[in-house]
Each structure stands twice: as C-alpha cells, then as structure tokens.
Amino acid sequence: MLNASFCTVVILHQIKPYPDYQQLLISTFGKEQTPLKAIERCRHNKNSLLLVDLDAIDFTLHENALHLLETVERDLKTSSIPLVVCSNDDSAQFMLDCLQAGAVDYLLKPIYSNVIKTLFLKLFKRKESTLLLPQQHHSIPSPTSLYERIKDTHLSKTVMEAFVPKTMIQVSPLTKKQQANLKTRIFSWDFGPFGLTTNELVHVVYLIFDQVISLPDLSHIVFSQSQWYDFIIDLASAYHDQNPYHNFAHAVDVLQCLFVLLCESGLLPFSNKTSRIHLLTAKDIFALLIAAIGHDAAHPGVNNAFLINSSNPLATLYNDRSVLESLHSMTLFQLLNKHGLIDLIGGLHSEDYKAFRKTVVSSILATDMSLHLEYVAKIKEQAIRFHQNQVEPNDLERNLLCSALIKCADISNVARPFRWGTQWAELLIEEFVCQGDLEKELGMPVLPMNDRDKVILEDSQIGFIRFVALDLFQNVREILVDLSFAVDQIQANLKQWETRKHALTAHDSGVSNLLDEEDTFDSDEYKYMIETGSKRSSSMDLCSSGVKKRAPLEKQASIYHPIQLDENNVSPGETRKNPVYCQCAIQ
C-alpha cells in the first residue's frame, strides 16, 4: 500500500539555515540523506517527488524562478516525478505560472505537518495509471476513460495563456450625448476609430450587435446587456494594444465596415436599399459579425511568414497553414464558450451551432491573404452564376458570400475616405517595419516591405489597390450592386495616391511612374508577392542599392498629417533609380 514511509522527498533549498519544515519532513518520510544519495534514491525509487523551496534562492524576478523550475524538470528528467514548489509569495498569478512551468502543486508557507503528511498523495494519480496488469494494457478502453482523455482542454488553455494578454480593460457608461453620437456613426461609411477611446469602441460593438439581434430570426439569442459587455470586454482584452495595426480598433473598424456593407447592400433591413435578405439568413449575418470582431484576436503583431520562418510553436501546431487565422478562431471560440454564447445558439451538438461555427471559421480563414487569389477566383465564378440566376441558397454559396464580405471589410482601409485610409496605411507599414526590426535583431532575412530604409508608402498603396483590392471589390459589386460606392471611393483614393507619388518624384528626372504599362513589374508579380511575401523572379531587384532611402517612418509624418518628402535625407546628386515595392497584405 502506498504511504509516506515508502516515499522519497528530495528538497531543493539553501544549505543554511535549514528550512523550518525540514524536521517535519524527516519525521514523516524518514531519515535525512546526502544530496547525492537522495538523487540516486530518487532515480531508482518510483515513489519519489521533488520539493523546490523558491524562497531559498536569491531571485529578483519571477521569471528566474520559473526558468529554474523548467530547467529542473528538463535536466533532471523529473517529468515522471511530481514537482512541488513552496514559497511565501501569495501572488495568484505567480502560483499559476509555477503550475504552468511544470509544478503539480504550490504550497504557501508556513508549511504545517498536516500538509506534509499528505504530500505522498501527489504520487497516487501516477501510481493509479501505471500499476496496470499486463493484460490490461490491451483491453478496450471504457467510454468514460476515453472521454476523459480526449476532452482535455490543456492545449487550448496553454495557447491562450501564451498569446492572449492578461490585462483586462475597464469600461464605463456613456452619456446620452455620446451614445447618440455613436449610434449615428455606426451607420456611416465615413467612420474612423482613431478619435475614439477603448471605452467608446466597446460601446460601438455593443450598439451594432444590439441592432442585429433585434431581428425576428435571432429572437432566440437572449443575452442581457451585462452579458454582452462582459463578452465584448473579454474579447477586446484579447487584442494586443501595442500592435500599431492589428489591435482592437482594427477589429471594430472591420465590424463596422461589415455592418454598413450589409445595410447598404440590402442584406440587413436598416436602410432603404432594395432587400436582398434572401442571399444571407439572419443567422449567417450574426455569425459573420461575430467572426469580424474576433477575426484578429490575440494577433502577435507579426505575420504568418515570420511565424513559419522562425519555427514558432504556433506554426508547428497549425502545420504552417493559416497559422494566425487558426489562432484567432480558436481564441474567439474559447471566449464564446466561456460566456455562454454557444449555449444560446443551440449548444455544441445542435445543427444551428454547427452551421454557426462553419460560417465563423470559414470567414476568419478567408482573411488569410496567401489565399487571396483563390478566393477572388471563386467570387468571380459566383458573380457569373448570380447573373445567370444559378446561385442556389445553400450553405456553400452563403459561406462564400460571407467570405467575400469579410475580405472586403478586412482590407477596407483603401475604400474608406482618403483621410482614414492614409492613417491606416501608415499604421500597417509601421507594424511591418517593427517586424523588420525584429527580423534584423534575430538575423533573419528582411524583405523590403519590412525595412524602414526601403519601404515607400505610396508605392505600396498604389500596387495594393491596383492588383489586389480593386479586383475583389469589383467582383463583389457584381453580386451586390449597391456597393458601387466603395469601388468609386477606391478609384478616387488611387488617384490621390498617384498624385502624391508624382509630387514626390517630380524633381527626379528620368524616374518612371510606379506601375506604368512599360514597367517590368506586372500584376502577376505583385500578386505573387502578396501571397508569398517574396518575389517570384529575379527580373526586378527589390533591394537595389540605387534606391533613394526615405526618412524613417516615424520622421515622415504623424498619422494626422500628409507625408512629406524629407529633402535633407537626399545626398547631392542622388537619384531614385528604381521604385521599392512593399507588400500591403492584411494578415
């Protein structure tokens, strides 16, 4: 029978003074031995556990203590031996971090005899799983044990803990004037989140969903105002505010954009447009909007290519395919489950939930820009079927339309009024060059689009609009004709970017306009760069030494003012021989 007298406890502590609980350990587990003998006994005695006294070591940071635990577990091969820690530190977060680092329990000092006498119980669960008769290893597992094994949520919790911020934002009520102002703004295409506080952004999300769940077909979603706010606050906190671009403001912008597109196209009955509610159900729209607000949750501020090239554990977990998008979807569903929204939709085993999940996941995965051309081709084919009256109201057609709409919303910066588009473009480029800084620090190759000294804002926007965004919006317009206003705005913005480009290069003789017909850089080349993050051929040197370097991005202008060329950054007689192109893909 397993009891304390048959167990070995190895203590990791300072030499002197001895911990006050040492005599209690000796009286419970037996005589004291030298460290070498204790380690040797531990290796040969399966009934062993390791007790680490974290107060015994001079730590200035919690990270050092956690590193020690990880090292002890790895180097001493104690993965099969329970690791218990003790300390005077009563921080709940530190306790959880210790468990995450490999400890099976955390004992808060002072340690009393009744606690020490139950230490051997840490071995019981392991003994229970290993002391099987030989024939039992081949027996058919019972449904209960199989269920217990496959229902483990440790992996998803670990990913959430590693990639989701631990801070929680605070929200306060709006004044009636603020609420009225936001209610007006959520219906406007001329929307930008830059002047709004995080508090106001949370309210924007609530106001949009409050409108949508008023639809008769969504009457089954009975969620109180406080429940909605709890969910939205939790989701907002899952975004990294340190990201220049992929933060909660971007998520709100995408949500609001989708809401307006749905209204203006007649898919939502909140405008005087021709009704097209037969193309998407209310449940489709609810799922699409949920996908929009969570489509970049836990975004780390680097793109898929970086995660793959750096062998990040996320890339390994998701097999290098839609790595970030898979993370966003997983994070969103963890929070939906936490706040009970899944039960309101019908529960895990209902047909409504299965359809909801399919729409949300497929919509988020559609935002992977490496799949952009594939989606545009599918949308183009759907537009042809639509004009031939061959679009069937089935799941595949509706999910494809949802994918088309969220893709438009995700890159809608180029379709917003120019003053909003310029601010978003600068923030996106800033996030790219921050990644480039990290790539340089890690000794990784740096693409021009991520290099502060090579990136040119105007070039990136002109190329992105011409070869990526415009084609998508034009094909969606073939299905939803009332979205012509967005295409018109994109074309107007393109002209403004070209005007800025000409103004910047006018003083350089012999410099061709970016993307002229005679330019060696064609649309296929640009699209390939968008999808892969690299050039396809050597016909164009993206890193030409003859390129004139622009001033660092932060010195060019603030996000509230037009970018001006820094003439002081040009050496006498220096010319810009070739343009530098940067990817403006939304990850």
Residue pairs with C-beta under 8 A, 6 or more apart in sequence:
2 47
2 120
2 123
2 124
2 127
3 120
4 28
4 29
4 117
4 119
4 120
5 29
5 30
6 47
7 29
7 45
7 47
7 48
7 49
7 119
7 120
7 123
8 29
8 38
8 41
8 42
8 45
8 47
8 48
8 49
9 25
9 29
9 48
9 49
9 50
9 51
9 119
10 38
10 39
10 42
10 48
10 49
10 50
10 51
11 19
11 22
11 25
11 51
11 52
11 53
12 50
12 51
12 52
12 53
12 56
12 72
13 19
13 53
13 56
14 53
14 56
14 57
19 53
19 56
20 110
21 109
21 110
21 111
21 116
22 32
24 111
24 112
24 113
24 116
25 51
25 116
26 32
27 113
28 113
28 116
28 117
28 119
29 120
33 41
39 76
41 48
42 48
42 50
42 81
46 80
46 130
47 120
47 123
47 127
48 81
48 123
49 81
49 82
49 83
49 84
49 119
49 120
49 122
49 123
50 72
50 76
50 78
50 81
50 82
50 83
50 84
51 84
51 85
51 86
51 119
52 68
52 69
52 72
52 83
52 84
52 85
52 86
52 103
53 85
53 86
53 87
54 65
54 68
54 85
54 86
54 87
54 89
54 98
55 86
55 87
55 88
55 89
55 109
57 65
57 68
59 65
59 68
62 89
62 91
62 94
62 97
65 98
66 97
66 98
66 100
66 101
69 83
69 85
69 98
69 101
69 102
69 103
70 101
70 102
72 78
72 83
72 102
73 79
73 83
73 101
73 102
79 102
80 126
82 104
82 105
82 122
82 123
82 126
83 102
83 103
83 104
84 103
84 104
84 105
84 106
84 107
84 119
84 122
85 98
85 103
85 105
85 106
85 107
86 106
86 107
86 108
86 109
86 111
87 94
87 106
87 107
87 108
87 109
88 108
88 109
89 95
90 108
93 166
95 106
98 106
99 105
99 106
100 158
100 161
104 122
105 122
107 115
141 149
156 330
156 334
159 314
159 317
159 327
159 330
159 331
160 298
160 331
160 334
163 298
163 300
163 314
163 327
163 331
164 237
164 238
164 297
164 298
164 331
165 237
165 238
165 239
165 240
165 241
167 237
168 233
168 234
168 237
169 198
169 202
169 233
169 236
169 237
170 199
171 198
171 199
171 202
171 203
171 229
171 233
172 199
174 182
174 199
174 200
174 203
178 200
178 203
179 203
179 207
182 200
182 203
182 204
182 207
183 207
185 191
185 204
186 204
186 207
186 208
186 211
186 256
186 259
186 260
187 259
187 260
187 263
187 270
187 271
188 260
189 260
189 264
189 416
189 417
189 485
189 486
189 489
190 416
190 417
190 420
191 253
191 256
191 257
191 260
191 416
191 420
192 253
192 416
192 419
192 420
192 423
193 201
193 204
193 249
193 252
193 253
193 256
194 249
194 420
194 423
194 559
196 204
196 249
198 236
198 241
198 248
201 236
201 248
201 249
201 252
202 229
202 232
202 233
202 236
204 252
204 255
204 256
205 232
205 236
205 252
205 255
205 293
206 225
206 228
206 229
206 232
208 255
208 256
208 259
208 289
209 228
209 289
210 228
211 259
211 270
212 218
212 259
212 268
212 282
212 285
212 286
212 289
213 221
213 223
213 286
215 269
215 282
216 282
217 281
217 282
217 283
218 282
218 283
218 286
220 344
220 346
221 286
221 341
221 344
221 345
222 344
223 231
223 341
223 344
227 339
227 340
230 339
231 335
231 336
231 339
231 341
232 293
234 335
234 338
234 339
235 293
235 294
235 297
235 332
235 335
236 248
238 297
238 298
238 331
238 335
239 246
239 247
239 248
239 251
239 296
239 297
239 298
239 299
240 246
240 247
240 298
240 299
240 300
240 301
241 247
241 248
242 301
243 299
243 300
243 301
243 431
244 301
244 427
244 428
244 430
244 431
244 434
245 424
245 427
245 428
245 430
245 431
246 296
246 299
246 301
246 431
246 587
247 299
250 296
251 292
251 293
251 294
251 295
251 296
251 297
252 293
253 412
253 424
254 292
254 293
254 295
254 296
254 406
254 409
254 410
254 412
255 289
255 292
255 293
255 409
257 408
257 409
257 412
257 416
258 288
258 289
258 292
258 405
258 406
258 409
259 268
259 289
261 267
261 405
261 408
261 409
261 480
261 483
261 486
262 268
262 280
262 285
262 288
262 405
263 270
263 271
263 273
264 271
264 273
264 482
264 483
264 485
265 273
265 276
265 480
265 482
265 483
266 273
266 274
266 275
266 276
266 277
266 480
266 482
267 276
267 277
267 279
267 280
267 285
267 480
268 277
268 285
269 275
269 277
273 482
274 482
276 480
278 393
279 391
279 393
279 398
279 401
279 479
280 288
280 398
280 401
280 402
281 398
283 352
283 355
283 356
284 359
284 398
284 402
286 356
287 355
287 356
287 359
287 360
287 363
287 402
288 359
288 360
288 363
288 402
288 405
288 406
290 332
290 336
290 356
290 360
291 332
291 359
291 360
291 363
291 364
291 402
291 406
292 363
292 406
292 409
294 328
294 329
294 331
294 332
294 335
294 360
294 364
295 325
295 328
295 332
295 363
295 364
295 367
295 406
295 410
296 324
296 328
296 367
297 327
297 328
297 331
297 332
297 335
298 327
298 328
298 331
299 324
299 327
299 328
299 587
300 307
300 324
301 431
301 434
301 435
302 435
302 438
303 324
303 435
303 533
303 585
303 587
304 315
304 322
304 323
304 324
304 368
304 370
304 587
305 532
305 533
306 312
306 435
306 438
306 439
306 444
307 314
307 315
307 323
307 324
308 315
308 320
308 323
309 444
309 445
310 442
310 444
312 323
314 323
314 324
314 327
315 323
317 323
317 326
318 326
318 327
322 365
322 368
322 370
322 371
324 368
324 587
325 364
325 365
325 367
325 368
326 365
328 364
329 360
329 361
329 364
329 365
332 360
332 364
333 342
333 357
333 360
336 342
342 348
342 353
345 352
345 353
345 356
346 352
346 353
346 356
347 353
355 395
358 395
358 399
359 398
359 399
359 402
362 399
362 402
362 403
363 399
363 402
363 403
363 406
364 406
365 371
366 375
366 402
366 403
366 404
366 406
366 407
367 406
367 407
367 410
367 586
368 587
369 530
369 531
369 585
369 586
369 587
370 531
370 532
371 531
372 407
372 468
372 472
372 527
372 530
372 531
372 585
373 527
373 531
375 403
375 404
375 407
375 472
376 471
376 472
376 475
378 400
379 400
379 403
379 404
379 472
379 475
379 476
379 479
380 475
380 478
382 391
382 397
382 400
382 401
382 404
382 479
383 475
383 476
383 478
383 479
385 391
386 478
386 479
387 478
391 397
401 479
404 472
404 475
404 476
404 479
405 476
407 472
408 415
408 472
408 473
408 476
408 483
408 486
410 586
411 464
411 468
411 469
411 472
411 586
412 486
413 420
413 421
413 424
413 425
413 428
414 421
414 461
414 464
414 465
414 469
414 490
414 493
415 421
415 469
415 473
415 486
415 487
415 489
415 490
415 493
416 424
416 489
417 489
418 492
418 493
418 496
421 461
421 493
422 559
422 562
422 563
423 559
423 560
425 457
425 460
425 461
425 584
426 457
426 553
426 557
426 559
426 563
427 559
428 584
428 586
429 455
429 457
429 460
429 553
429 582
429 584
430 553
430 554
432 449
432 450
432 455
432 582
432 583
433 450
433 451
433 452
433 455
433 553
435 450
436 446
436 447
436 449
436 450
436 451
436 452
437 452
439 445
439 446
439 450
440 446
447 533
447 534
447 542
447 582
447 583
448 454
448 455
448 542
448 543
448 580
448 581
448 582
449 455
449 460
449 533
449 581
449 582
449 583
449 584
450 582
452 552
452 553
453 549
453 550
453 552
454 542
454 543
454 547
454 549
454 580
454 582
455 550
455 553
455 580
455 582
456 550
456 579
456 580
456 581
456 582
457 553
457 556
457 563
458 497
458 500
458 501
458 504
458 514
459 501
459 514
459 579
459 580
459 581
459 582
460 581
460 582
460 583
460 584
461 493
461 497
461 584
462 494
462 497
462 498
462 501
462 514
462 515
463 514
463 515
463 526
463 581
463 584
464 530
464 584
464 585
465 490
465 493
465 494
465 497
466 494
466 515
466 523
466 526
467 523
467 526
467 527
467 530
468 526
468 527
468 530
468 584
468 585
469 490
470 487
470 490
470 491
470 494
473 483
473 486
473 487
473 490
474 487
476 483
477 483
477 484
477 486
477 487
498 513
500 562
500 563
501 513
501 514
502 513
504 565
505 511
505 513
505 576
508 548
508 575
508 576
509 575
510 575
511 575
511 576
511 577
512 518
512 519
513 519
514 579
515 521
520 539
520 540
521 540
521 579
521 581
524 536
525 535
525 536
525 537
525 539
525 540
526 581
528 535
528 536
529 535
529 536
529 581
529 583
530 583
530 584
530 585
533 583
533 585
535 542
540 578
541 578
542 580
542 581
543 580
544 577
544 578
544 580
546 575
546 576
546 577
546 578
547 576
547 577
547 578
547 579
547 580
548 570
548 574
548 575
548 576
549 569
550 556
550 565
550 566
550 569
551 566
551 569
555 566
556 563
556 564
556 566
557 563
557 564
